[in-house]
Amino acid sequence: MQEPLFLRALRREPVERPPVWLMRQAGRYMSEYRHTRANISFLELCRTPELCAEVMATAVERLGVDAAIIFADLLPLLIPMGFELDYVLGDGPKIYNPFREPSDLARTRELEDLSEMSCVFETVRLTRAAVAPLPVIGFAGAPFTLAGYLVEGGGSRLFLHAKRLMYTHPEAWQELLGRLARTVARYLRGQIEAGAQAVQVFDSWVGVLSPEDFRRYVLPSLQELRANLPSDVPMIYFGAGNPALFPAFAELNADCYGVDWRAPLAYADSVLGPHRALQGNLDPAVLLGSRETIRRETLRILDAFGSRPGFVFNLGHGVHKETPVENAQYLVELVKTWRADDAKLRAEKQ
C-alpha cells in the first residue's frame, strides 16, 4: 500500500497535492472540545488517553485534515523531572519551583525511565487506532523552550531569567539543556514505539535569541536530540518568531521545517534548501477574516509552493480559540481542491 500523503510529502516524494493539517487543530475553538473540558482540568485531560484520542479524532473528522497530531502538552514532561506544574485559569502554565541557579541541577532529574509518561504513549496508540489510516504525529518541546518555562516559572515575553542563567552560568545552562535533550529524545522514541509516524519538536520561544546565541547556547542540545532519534522517522522542527535564525536552523538538519507567518516561505526555502521539506505558514489570524480573505491568502501560498516537492500546508502557529470552525473547514477544503493547473491559469491572468 502507498504511504499516506503527509508522510510522502515529508520525504519529498511525489504527491498529487500538498497535504494539510493544523497546529492546535483540537482546541477551544471546537464546541466538542469545550464540552469535554467542562468538567475536567487541562492537566487531567492530558492524563486521560481515551479523552485525548477522542478530541483529536473528532477534530480530524470535522476538519478533514491529512494527519493527526496527538492531543497533549509540552510541559507535563517536566513533572517527573522534579518540577511542580499547574495550569492557572487565565494565566497559563505555572512552575512553582523554577530552576534559577546552578545548584538546582541537583534536583533536576534526567529521565531514563519514561513510565510516568505512559499516558502519552497510550494516547498515541489510541489515536492511531481512532484515525487510521491517517498518520499520527508525536511531539515534544525543544530543550530551549522547556528550559525557558523552567527558569521563568511560566511563560514570558523577554525570558530575562533564562538569559541571565545562560550568560552567567553557561556550564549549568548547557548541562540543563543536555538533560532536557536526552529526556525529550527518549520521550519521542517512546511515542514512535507506540505508533507515531512522524514527530514535531516545538521551539515556541526560540525567537528571543540572536543567531549567535542560538548557535552557542542552544544548537548543541538540538543536535544531540536529533542524533538520538530514529533516522527513518521524519522529524519536523518548528522554531518560531525570528526569521534571522533560519541559517542556524539549517545546521540542525531536520527532515522538515515549520515556518511561522512572520518568515516568508521564499526566504526559508532559499536558506534551508530544496532537499528539506517545508511546512507552513498561513497567519492563523487570517481564519478570523472573511472567506474572500482566507481564499486569497491560502491561494497565495499554494500557488507559490503547492508544487514544491516536500511542502505541507499548515498555519504559521496554532488555531486561535476565537476561530469559527467553518473557517478552518473552508481552509482545509481549499487546500484539498487546489490544483497546479489552476495556479498556472491564475498566474496567466495577472
HUUR-V204250 format. One record per run of one state. SS is the DSSP state (A for helix, B for strand, O for the rest). FROM is the first residue (numbers start at 1). TO is the last residue. If there is no record, write none. Layout:
# HUUR-V204250
ss=SS from=FROM to=TO
ss=SS from=FROM to=TO
This chain:
# HUUR-V204250
ss=O from=1 to=4
ss=A from=5 to=10
ss=O from=11 to=18
ss=B from=19 to=20
ss=O from=21 to=30
ss=A from=31 to=37
ss=O from=38 to=41
ss=A from=42 to=46
ss=O from=47 to=48
ss=A from=49 to=63
ss=O from=64 to=66
ss=B from=67 to=69
ss=O from=70 to=75
ss=A from=76 to=78
ss=O from=79 to=84
ss=B from=85 to=88
ss=O from=89 to=91
ss=B from=92 to=95
ss=O from=96 to=101
ss=A from=102 to=107
ss=O from=108 to=114
ss=A from=115 to=131
ss=O from=132 to=134
ss=B from=135 to=141
ss=O from=142 to=142
ss=A from=143 to=152
ss=O from=153 to=153
ss=B from=154 to=154
ss=O from=155 to=159
ss=A from=160 to=168
ss=O from=169 to=169
ss=A from=170 to=194
ss=O from=195 to=197
ss=B from=198 to=203
ss=O from=204 to=205
ss=A from=206 to=208
ss=O from=209 to=210
ss=A from=211 to=227
ss=O from=228 to=233
ss=B from=234 to=239
ss=O from=240 to=242
ss=A from=243 to=252
ss=O from=253 to=255
ss=B from=256 to=259
ss=O from=260 to=264
ss=A from=265 to=272
ss=O from=273 to=276
ss=B from=277 to=282
ss=O from=283 to=283
ss=A from=284 to=288
ss=O from=289 to=290
ss=A from=291 to=305
ss=O from=306 to=310
ss=B from=311 to=315
ss=O from=316 to=324
ss=A from=325 to=337
ss=O from=338 to=339
ss=A from=340 to=349
ss=O from=350 to=350
